[in-house]
Amino acid sequence: MKLTVERLGHLGDGVALGPDGPVFIAGALPGEEVEGTLLGGTLVDTRIVTPSAERVKPPCPHARSCGGCLMQHARDDMVAAWKTGIVQGALAGQGLLAPVRPIMTSPPQSRRRATLAGRRTKGGSLIGFHARGSDVVIPVPNCRLLSPELMACLPGLEAVVRIGGSRSQELALTVTASRGGADLVVQGGKPLDAALRLDLARAVEAHGFARLTWEDEVVALRANPVQRMGRATVVPPPGAFLQATEHGEASLLAAVEEALGPQKKVVDLFAGCGTFALPLAQRAEVHAVEGDAAMTAALDHAARHTPDLHRIRVEARDLFRRPLEADEFKSVTGVVIDPPRAGAEAQCARLAKARVPVIAMVSCNPVTFARDAKTLVQAGYRLEWVQPVDQFRWSAHVELAARFALDHMSR
């Protein structure tokens, strides 16, 4: 069957009109004529008959087999326009209009955090990403996505899998670059015993890992896995959330600082370990709220050991079950809110009633962002601008930051 691709779907597949409705075609680009076998709503065994002018040779030699990147076959400017369009489409779906700024994209080889798959093999171990739609592990010795610091960890990861893996079960290896060395969290490995602990500790020393966490237990700590946030140094708990690239974090922080402006009393909701709270405390008093007690403890420790910051008050609180109420924002002049993918529907409903003059919202999901933005706009806020950020290069993922200001007539 021959089809012509009309557009890209939200997951990066080409979408064509088939005899019974939309047909999804992996790796196809708009305008291309493709040929293949129709299987349900998917075209398989595809061949590009007429390639798009936007098609390029993937920069990574693993692009055809590895599922870690989806969009290396398209020009960078096309991917940027597609991701910007996802943000614009989410806004339009809620009837919202706002200036959408040019997207800020992290460079290649800048991912400082990733989860790789590991399998013990008869001859050693295998480390990499899954093939698309498969549990097959594809080794990526020339990956164009991961930072040099993470690529340097591959021999150490292989050693850890050889020591603590089994041929019957796959390991998930979450590795994060830090100033003290790589911070590694392993799930799916053998049960810990005295011999395994000793072998893992030796691997940490031999390969320069900062910390190794096996399931939920720290089994070796060679150095504190420090992250820099503003002037503060933070030691996040194992597996704690961290922006995927330094470039992406800096882009989001710059947008948040611009959105808030000269506010002197700020609430940071879903504060994590202090990505925004700690830099903002260089010029404002901050009340940082986060549901994970281990992350709030790390934030509090960093705040208390960093000189010349304004007061930071830290609160461990589940904002889904117990959002801050409107009266708790009394005298607050600015809010930054960075919820997970589900958004912050309940918290935004309270924010709409609180009448805080300025809100900076960060989101990793344009759809839930647009839903929550509509709540604020209906309460009298102006959505002044949206800044897309692409720190998951060559993926279908896009993030953003935005500024909301309360209309003078609505105060």
Long-range contacts (C-beta under 8 A, 24 or more apart in sequence): 1-35, 1-36, 1-37, 1-38, 1-43, 2-33, 2-34, 2-35, 2-49, 3-33, 3-34, 3-35, 3-43, 4-31, 4-32, 4-33, 4-34, 5-29, 5-30, 5-31, 5-32, 5-33, 5-34, 6-30, 8-82, 10-86, 10-396, 11-70, 11-396, 12-70, 12-71, 12-395, 12-396, 16-43, 18-43, 26-132, 27-73, 29-54, 29-55, 29-73, 29-74, 29-78, 30-54, 54-78, 59-108, 59-144, 60-140, 60-142, 60-143, 60-144, 60-145, 61-142, 62-138, 62-140, 62-142, 62-143, 65-131, 65-138, 66-128, 66-129, 66-131, 66-132, 66-138, 66-140, 66-143, 67-129, 67-130, 67-131, 67-132, 67-133, 67-134, 67-138, 68-129, 68-130, 68-140, 68-143, 68-145, 69-144, 69-145, 69-393, 69-394, 69-395, 70-132, 70-394, 70-395, 70-396, 71-394, 71-395, 71-396, 72-144, 72-394, 76-105, 79-390, 79-394, 80-105, 80-390, 83-388, 83-390, 83-398, 84-388, 86-366, 86-398, 87-366, 87-386, 87-388, 87-398, 87-400, 89-366, 90-366, 90-367, 90-369, 90-370, 91-366, 91-370, 91-373, 91-383, 91-386, 93-367, 93-370, 94-370, 94-371, 94-373, 94-374, 95-374, 96-370, 96-373, 96-374, 96-377, 96-383, 97-383, 98-383, 98-384, 98-385, 98-386, 98-402, 99-384, 99-385, 99-386, 100-385, 100-386, 100-388, 101-385, 101-386, 101-387, 101-388, 103-388, 103-389, 103-390, 103-398, 104-247, 104-248, 104-251, 104-387, 104-388, 104-389, 104-390, 105-390, 105-391, 105-393, 106-244, 106-245, 106-247, 106-248, 106-390, 106-391, 106-393, 107-247, 107-393, 108-144, 108-145, 108-393, 109-143, 109-144, 109-145, 109-146, 109-147, 109-148, 109-151, 110-147, 110-245, 110-246, 110-247, 110-391, 110-393, 111-145, 111-146, 111-147, 111-150, 111-244, 111-245, 111-393, 112-147, 112-149, 112-150, 112-176, 112-177, 112-242, 112-244, 112-245, 112-246, 113-150, 113-174, 113-175, 113-176, 113-177, 113-242, 113-244, 114-145, 114-146, 114-150, 114-174, 114-175, 114-244, 115-172, 115-173, 115-174, 115-175, 116-157, 116-172, 116-173, 116-175, 117-170, 117-171, 117-172, 117-173, 118-157, 118-158, 118-160, 118-161, 118-165, 118-170, 118-171, 118-172, 118-173, 119-161, 119-165, 119-167, 119-170, 119-171, 120-161, 120-162, 120-165, 120-166, 120-167, 121-167, 122-167, 124-158, 124-162, 125-157, 125-158, 125-159, 125-161, 125-162, 125-165, 126-161, 127-154, 127-157, 127-158, 127-161, 127-173, 135-170, 137-170, 145-393, 145-394, 147-177, 149-177, 149-182, 150-175, 150-177, 150-182, 153-182, 153-184, 153-207, 153-209, 155-207, 156-182, 156-184, 156-203, 156-206, 156-207, 156-208, 156-209, 157-184, 159-203, 159-206, 159-207, 160-184, 160-186, 160-200, 160-203, 160-212, 163-196, 163-199, 163-200, 163-203, 164-189, 164-190, 164-196, 164-199, 164-200, 164-214, 165-189, 165-190, 166-190, 174-239, 176-225, 176-242, 178-210, 178-225, 178-226, 178-227, 179-225, 179-226, 179-227, 179-228, 179-233, 180-210, 180-211, 180-222, 180-223, 180-224, 180-225, 180-226, 181-208, 181-209, 181-210, 181-222, 181-223, 181-225, 182-208, 182-209, 182-210, 182-225, 183-209, 183-210, 183-211, 183-225, 183-236, 183-238, 184-209, 184-211, 184-212, 184-213, 185-213, 185-238, 185-239, 186-212, 186-213, 186-214, 186-215, 187-215, 189-214, 189-215, 192-217, 192-219, 211-238, 213-238, 213-239, 227-273, 229-273, 229-274, 229-275, 229-278, 229-279, 229-302, 230-274, 230-278, 230-279, 230-280, 230-281, 230-282, 230-306, 231-278, 231-279, 231-282, 231-306, 231-308, 231-309, 232-274, 232-278, 232-302, 232-303, 232-305, 232-306, 232-309, 233-302, 233-305, 233-306, 234-273, 234-274, 234-278, 234-298, 234-299, 234-301, 234-302, 235-298, 235-301, 235-302, 236-273, 236-295, 236-298, 237-273, 237-292, 237-294, 237-295, 237-297, 237-298, 240-272, 240-273, 240-292, 240-294, 240-295, 240-298, 241-272, 241-273, 241-295, 242-272, 242-273, 242-275, 243-275, 243-391, 244-391, 244-392, 245-391, 247-391, 248-389, 248-390, 248-391, 248-399, 249-275, 249-391, 251-387, 251-389, 251-391, 251-401, 252-276, 252-362, 252-389, 252-399, 252-401, 253-279, 255-360, 255-362, 255-387, 255-389, 255-401, 255-403, 256-280, 256-336, 256-360, 256-362, 256-401, 258-403, 259-336, 259-358, 259-359, 259-360, 259-401, 259-402, 259-403, 260-284, 260-334, 260-336, 260-358, 260-360, 261-334, 261-358, 263-333, 263-334, 263-357, 263-358, 264-333, 265-331, 265-332, 265-333, 265-334, 266-332, 266-333, 266-334, 266-335, 266-336, 267-324, 267-329, 267-332, 267-334, 267-335, 267-336, 267-356, 268-335, 268-336, 268-337, 268-338, 269-319, 269-324, 269-335, 269-336, 269-337, 269-338, 269-339, 269-344, 269-347, 270-319, 270-337, 270-338, 270-339, 270-340, 270-344, 271-295, 271-296, 271-299, 271-314, 271-338, 272-299, 272-338, 273-298, 273-299, 273-302, 274-298, 274-299, 274-302, 274-303, 275-338, 276-336, 276-338, 276-362, 277-303, 277-312, 278-302, 278-303, 278-306, 278-309, 278-312, 280-336, 281-309, 281-310, 281-311, 281-312, 282-308, 282-309, 282-310, 283-310, 284-310, 284-334, 285-310, 285-311, 285-312, 286-310, 286-311, 286-312, 286-313, 287-312, 287-313, 287-315, 287-332, 288-312, 288-313, 288-314, 288-315, 289-315, 289-317, 289-319, 289-324, 290-314, 290-315, 290-316, 290-317, 291-316, 291-317, 291-318, 291-319, 291-320, 292-316, 319-344, 319-346, 319-347, 320-346, 320-347, 323-347, 323-349, 323-350, 324-350, 325-350, 326-350, 326-351, 326-353, 326-354, 326-355, 327-354, 328-354, 329-354, 329-355, 329-356, 332-356, 333-357, 333-358, 334-358, 334-359, 334-360, 335-359, 335-360, 336-360, 336-361, 336-362, 337-361, 337-362, 338-362, 338-363, 339-363, 339-368, 339-372, 340-364, 341-365, 341-368, 342-368, 343-368, 343-369, 343-371, 343-372, 344-372, 345-371, 345-372, 345-375, 348-372, 348-375, 348-376, 349-375, 351-376, 352-376, 352-378, 352-379, 352-381, 353-379, 355-406, 355-410, 355-411, 356-406, 357-405, 357-406, 357-411, 358-403, 358-404, 358-405, 358-406, 359-403, 359-404, 359-405, 360-401, 360-402, 360-403, 360-404, 361-401, 361-402, 361-404, 362-399, 362-400, 362-401, 363-399, 363-400, 363-401, 363-402, 364-397, 364-399, 366-398, 366-400, 369-400, 369-402, 373-402, 373-404, 376-404, 377-404, 379-410, 380-406, 380-407, 380-409, 380-410, 380-411, 381-405, 381-406, 381-407, 381-410, 382-406, 382-407
